[in-house]
């Protein structure tokens, strides 16, 4: 039972990592036009944080989005 629980946790962690990597990629490629920073400042991450939190719940704070990016 403990092994099954550990396997599930491992799979969930891998999938979260993939999702967060994709979110970061989208931020850089699409929202920032592949530039290091968005041209219109940090307001981008604030707005994305609000939208993602509303749609998907916790885990999309500005600091988390910065780490994802």
Steps between C-alpha positions, in 0.01 A plus 500: 500500500780743589676427171181575303456827688860600422452412133188716479679793665789463256271498197311804628825688557622422148173619348504821705856566388395454136203732543706770671769475232236544229352802678845658524563427133171662401578809708842544338411408142157650460450765764859632500567441129807291599658801674646474849232735633160610377509846343211624712647411838407275786127560456496195275572257781251673731223461242595142414508415868146632549366324190664163572401508867140576408489220244712231669531590869808534718858469383523786252635785710724757333805346667405152376454635147844662525648160590310337213627762257 
